[in-house]
Amino acid sequence: MRLFAAVLPPEDVAAALAVEVAALRKLPGADGLRWTGRQGWPRGGAADWHFTLAFYGEVDDDLVPDLSARLERAAHRTAPFELALRGGGHFGHGRVLWAGAEGDLAALRLLADRAESAARRAGVPMGEHRRYKPHLTVARGRAAFDVAPYVEALDGFTSRAWTVTDLALVRSDLPRSGVPGEQPRYETVARIPLGASG
């Protein structure tokens, strides 16, 4: 199955982001981007918007139990921490537009490193290690796109802070219908509490 580890924002934080994204979608040229999340509110699933910690891709079913056990140990070694959505940016000349984070980013990066390390130790093939950049994808473009107005609009956005208390293991099913704009479907397979008492 296609899996990734993530931090999921609480529903009210996602709802605040949805209001911001609705405003972004009214900017000129917004139809040239593929927006993440489900149409309408509430979203189709809690994992629609997420901070990916480590992307595992297709994981052999035989590796999932060991991966889950190692993720549990990684989560238990990480204390709960504060996080909020803040501002935005882009990757790849506007191919990915994202909302950023503020709060205990060192703890978020540590959790991402531990989630990646857990996969490597479980035998999940992982690509080259890259420094973790906290971001929550809100839109993608098929080609280079001038997202400067969108990044500028996101600059003033800040959600309420929340305490991250768990790590989510999420299954991702890619679109199969061929319908333009169809989004991947996400299913939270497990929520693993942070902290030694988890």
Contacts in CASP RR format, 6 or more apart in sequence:
PFRMAT RR
TARGET T0000
AUTHOR 0000-0000-0000
METHOD contacts of the structure
MODEL  1
MRLFAAVLPPEDVAAALAVEVAALRKLPGADGLRWTGRQGWPRGGAADWH
FTLAFYGEVDDDLVPDLSARLERAAHRTAPFELALRGGGHFGHGRVLWAG
AEGDLAALRLLADRAESAARRAGVPMGEHRRYKPHLTVARGRAAFDVAPY
VEALDGFTSRAWTVTDLALVRSDLPRSGVPGEQPRYETVARIPLGASG
1 58 0 8 1.000
1 59 0 8 1.000
1 61 0 8 1.000
1 64 0 8 1.000
1 171 0 8 1.000
2 56 0 8 1.000
2 57 0 8 1.000
2 58 0 8 1.000
2 59 0 8 1.000
2 171 0 8 1.000
2 172 0 8 1.000
2 173 0 8 1.000
2 174 0 8 1.000
3 56 0 8 1.000
3 57 0 8 1.000
3 59 0 8 1.000
3 64 0 8 1.000
3 67 0 8 1.000
3 169 0 8 1.000
3 170 0 8 1.000
3 171 0 8 1.000
3 172 0 8 1.000
3 189 0 8 1.000
4 52 0 8 1.000
4 53 0 8 1.000
4 54 0 8 1.000
4 55 0 8 1.000
4 56 0 8 1.000
4 57 0 8 1.000
4 169 0 8 1.000
4 170 0 8 1.000
4 172 0 8 1.000
5 52 0 8 1.000
5 53 0 8 1.000
5 54 0 8 1.000
5 56 0 8 1.000
5 71 0 8 1.000
5 112 0 8 1.000
5 115 0 8 1.000
5 118 0 8 1.000
5 119 0 8 1.000
5 167 0 8 1.000
5 168 0 8 1.000
5 169 0 8 1.000
5 170 0 8 1.000
6 47 0 8 1.000
6 50 0 8 1.000
6 51 0 8 1.000
6 52 0 8 1.000
6 53 0 8 1.000
6 167 0 8 1.000
6 168 0 8 1.000
6 170 0 8 1.000
7 50 0 8 1.000
7 51 0 8 1.000
7 53 0 8 1.000
7 83 0 8 1.000
7 108 0 8 1.000
7 111 0 8 1.000
7 164 0 8 1.000
7 167 0 8 1.000
7 168 0 8 1.000
8 46 0 8 1.000
8 47 0 8 1.000
8 49 0 8 1.000
8 50 0 8 1.000
8 51 0 8 1.000
8 168 0 8 1.000
8 188 0 8 1.000
9 17 0 8 1.000
9 49 0 8 1.000
9 50 0 8 1.000
9 51 0 8 1.000
9 83 0 8 1.000
9 85 0 8 1.000
9 136 0 8 1.000
9 159 0 8 1.000
9 162 0 8 1.000
10 162 0 8 1.000
11 42 0 8 1.000
11 46 0 8 1.000
12 160 0 8 1.000
13 84 0 8 1.000
13 85 0 8 1.000
13 159 0 8 1.000
13 160 0 8 1.000
13 162 0 8 1.000
14 43 0 8 1.000
14 48 0 8 1.000
14 49 0 8 1.000
15 41 0 8 1.000
15 42 0 8 1.000
16 85 0 8 1.000
16 159 0 8 1.000
16 160 0 8 1.000
17 49 0 8 1.000
17 85 0 8 1.000
17 99 0 8 1.000
17 136 0 8 1.000
17 138 0 8 1.000
17 157 0 8 1.000
17 159 0 8 1.000
18 40 0 8 1.000
18 41 0 8 1.000
18 43 0 8 1.000
20 99 0 8 1.000
20 153 0 8 1.000
20 154 0 8 1.000
20 157 0 8 1.000
21 35 0 8 1.000
21 138 0 8 1.000
21 139 0 8 1.000
23 153 0 8 1.000
24 30 0 8 1.000
24 138 0 8 1.000
24 139 0 8 1.000
24 150 0 8 1.000
24 153 0 8 1.000
24 154 0 8 1.000
25 35 0 8 1.000
27 149 0 8 1.000
27 150 0 8 1.000
27 153 0 8 1.000
28 149 0 8 1.000
30 150 0 8 1.000
32 141 0 8 1.000
32 145 0 8 1.000
33 97 0 8 1.000
33 139 0 8 1.000
33 140 0 8 1.000
33 141 0 8 1.000
33 145 0 8 1.000
33 147 0 8 1.000
34 139 0 8 1.000
34 140 0 8 1.000
34 141 0 8 1.000
34 142 0 8 1.000
34 181 0 8 1.000
35 138 0 8 1.000
35 139 0 8 1.000
36 48 0 8 1.000
36 49 0 8 1.000
36 137 0 8 1.000
36 138 0 8 1.000
36 139 0 8 1.000
36 140 0 8 1.000
36 183 0 8 1.000
37 43 0 8 1.000
37 44 0 8 1.000
37 48 0 8 1.000
37 49 0 8 1.000
37 183 0 8 1.000
38 44 0 8 1.000
38 45 0 8 1.000
38 48 0 8 1.000
38 183 0 8 1.000
43 49 0 8 1.000
45 186 0 8 1.000
46 188 0 8 1.000
47 168 0 8 1.000
47 170 0 8 1.000
47 186 0 8 1.000
47 187 0 8 1.000
47 188 0 8 1.000
48 183 0 8 1.000
48 186 0 8 1.000
49 136 0 8 1.000
49 138 0 8 1.000
50 136 0 8 1.000
50 168 0 8 1.000
50 170 0 8 1.000
50 186 0 8 1.000
51 83 0 8 1.000
51 101 0 8 1.000
51 108 0 8 1.000
51 134 0 8 1.000
51 135 0 8 1.000
51 136 0 8 1.000
53 108 0 8 1.000
53 111 0 8 1.000
53 112 0 8 1.000
53 115 0 8 1.000
53 116 0 8 1.000
53 132 0 8 1.000
53 167 0 8 1.000
54 112 0 8 1.000
54 115 0 8 1.000
54 116 0 8 1.000
54 118 0 8 1.000
54 119 0 8 1.000
54 126 0 8 1.000
56 67 0 8 1.000
56 119 0 8 1.000
56 124 0 8 1.000
56 126 0 8 1.000
57 172 0 8 1.000
59 67 0 8 1.000
59 124 0 8 1.000
63 122 0 8 1.000
63 123 0 8 1.000
63 124 0 8 1.000
66 122 0 8 1.000
66 123 0 8 1.000
67 118 0 8 1.000
67 119 0 8 1.000
67 122 0 8 1.000
67 124 0 8 1.000
67 169 0 8 1.000
68 169 0 8 1.000
68 190 0 8 1.000
70 118 0 8 1.000
70 119 0 8 1.000
70 121 0 8 1.000
70 122 0 8 1.000
71 115 0 8 1.000
71 118 0 8 1.000
71 167 0 8 1.000
71 169 0 8 1.000
71 190 0 8 1.000
71 192 0 8 1.000
72 192 0 8 1.000
73 118 0 8 1.000
74 111 0 8 1.000
74 114 0 8 1.000
74 115 0 8 1.000
74 117 0 8 1.000
74 118 0 8 1.000
74 167 0 8 1.000
75 111 0 8 1.000
75 114 0 8 1.000
75 166 0 8 1.000
75 167 0 8 1.000
75 192 0 8 1.000
75 193 0 8 1.000
75 194 0 8 1.000
75 195 0 8 1.000
75 198 0 8 1.000
76 192 0 8 1.000
76 193 0 8 1.000
76 194 0 8 1.000
76 195 0 8 1.000
76 196 0 8 1.000
76 198 0 8 1.000
77 114 0 8 1.000
77 195 0 8 1.000
77 196 0 8 1.000
78 107 0 8 1.000
78 110 0 8 1.000
78 111 0 8 1.000
78 114 0 8 1.000
78 167 0 8 1.000
78 194 0 8 1.000
78 195 0 8 1.000
79 107 0 8 1.000
79 194 0 8 1.000
79 195 0 8 1.000
80 163 0 8 1.000
80 164 0 8 1.000
80 165 0 8 1.000
80 194 0 8 1.000
80 195 0 8 1.000
81 103 0 8 1.000
81 104 0 8 1.000
81 107 0 8 1.000
81 108 0 8 1.000
81 163 0 8 1.000
81 164 0 8 1.000
81 194 0 8 1.000
82 103 0 8 1.000
82 104 0 8 1.000
82 161 0 8 1.000
82 162 0 8 1.000
82 163 0 8 1.000
82 164 0 8 1.000
83 101 0 8 1.000
83 102 0 8 1.000
83 103 0 8 1.000
83 104 0 8 1.000
83 108 0 8 1.000
83 161 0 8 1.000
83 162 0 8 1.000
83 163 0 8 1.000
83 164 0 8 1.000
84 101 0 8 1.000
84 102 0 8 1.000
84 103 0 8 1.000
84 158 0 8 1.000
84 159 0 8 1.000
84 160 0 8 1.000
84 161 0 8 1.000
84 162 0 8 1.000
85 99 0 8 1.000
85 100 0 8 1.000
85 101 0 8 1.000
85 102 0 8 1.000
85 136 0 8 1.000
85 157 0 8 1.000
85 158 0 8 1.000
85 159 0 8 1.000
86 99 0 8 1.000
86 100 0 8 1.000
86 101 0 8 1.000
86 102 0 8 1.000
86 157 0 8 1.000
86 158 0 8 1.000
86 159 0 8 1.000
87 99 0 8 1.000
87 100 0 8 1.000
87 154 0 8 1.000
87 155 0 8 1.000
87 156 0 8 1.000
87 157 0 8 1.000
87 158 0 8 1.000
88 97 0 8 1.000
88 98 0 8 1.000
88 99 0 8 1.000
88 100 0 8 1.000
88 135 0 8 1.000
88 151 0 8 1.000
88 154 0 8 1.000
88 155 0 8 1.000
88 157 0 8 1.000
89 97 0 8 1.000
89 98 0 8 1.000
89 100 0 8 1.000
89 135 0 8 1.000
89 147 0 8 1.000
89 151 0 8 1.000
89 154 0 8 1.000
90 96 0 8 1.000
90 97 0 8 1.000
90 98 0 8 1.000
90 147 0 8 1.000
90 150 0 8 1.000
90 151 0 8 1.000
91 98 0 8 1.000
91 135 0 8 1.000
92 144 0 8 1.000
93 144 0 8 1.000
93 145 0 8 1.000
94 141 0 8 1.000
94 144 0 8 1.000
94 145 0 8 1.000
94 146 0 8 1.000
94 147 0 8 1.000
95 140 0 8 1.000
95 141 0 8 1.000
95 142 0 8 1.000
95 143 0 8 1.000
95 144 0 8 1.000
95 145 0 8 1.000
96 135 0 8 1.000
96 137 0 8 1.000
96 139 0 8 1.000
96 140 0 8 1.000
96 141 0 8 1.000
97 137 0 8 1.000
97 138 0 8 1.000
97 139 0 8 1.000
97 140 0 8 1.000
97 147 0 8 1.000
97 150 0 8 1.000
97 151 0 8 1.000
98 135 0 8 1.000
98 136 0 8 1.000
98 137 0 8 1.000
98 138 0 8 1.000
99 135 0 8 1.000
99 136 0 8 1.000
99 138 0 8 1.000
99 154 0 8 1.000
99 157 0 8 1.000
100 134 0 8 1.000
100 135 0 8 1.000
100 136 0 8 1.000
101 108 0 8 1.000
101 134 0 8 1.000
101 135 0 8 1.000
101 136 0 8 1.000
102 158 0 8 1.000
103 161 0 8 1.000
105 134 0 8 1.000
107 164 0 8 1.000
108 132 0 8 1.000
108 134 0 8 1.000
108 164 0 8 1.000
109 131 0 8 1.000
109 132 0 8 1.000
109 134 0 8 1.000
111 164 0 8 1.000
111 167 0 8 1.000
111 194 0 8 1.000
112 132 0 8 1.000
113 132 0 8 1.000
115 167 0 8 1.000
116 126 0 8 1.000
116 129 0 8 1.000
119 126 0 8 1.000
120 126 0 8 1.000
139 147 0 8 1.000
139 150 0 8 1.000
164 194 0 8 1.000
165 193 0 8 1.000
165 194 0 8 1.000
166 191 0 8 1.000
166 192 0 8 1.000
166 193 0 8 1.000
166 194 0 8 1.000
167 191 0 8 1.000
167 192 0 8 1.000
167 194 0 8 1.000
168 188 0 8 1.000
168 190 0 8 1.000
168 191 0 8 1.000
168 192 0 8 1.000
169 188 0 8 1.000
169 189 0 8 1.000
169 190 0 8 1.000
169 191 0 8 1.000
169 192 0 8 1.000
170 186 0 8 1.000
170 187 0 8 1.000
170 188 0 8 1.000
170 189 0 8 1.000
171 186 0 8 1.000
171 187 0 8 1.000
171 188 0 8 1.000
171 189 0 8 1.000
172 184 0 8 1.000
172 185 0 8 1.000
172 186 0 8 1.000
173 184 0 8 1.000
173 185 0 8 1.000
173 186 0 8 1.000
173 187 0 8 1.000
174 184 0 8 1.000
175 181 0 8 1.000
175 182 0 8 1.000
175 183 0 8 1.000
175 184 0 8 1.000
175 185 0 8 1.000
END
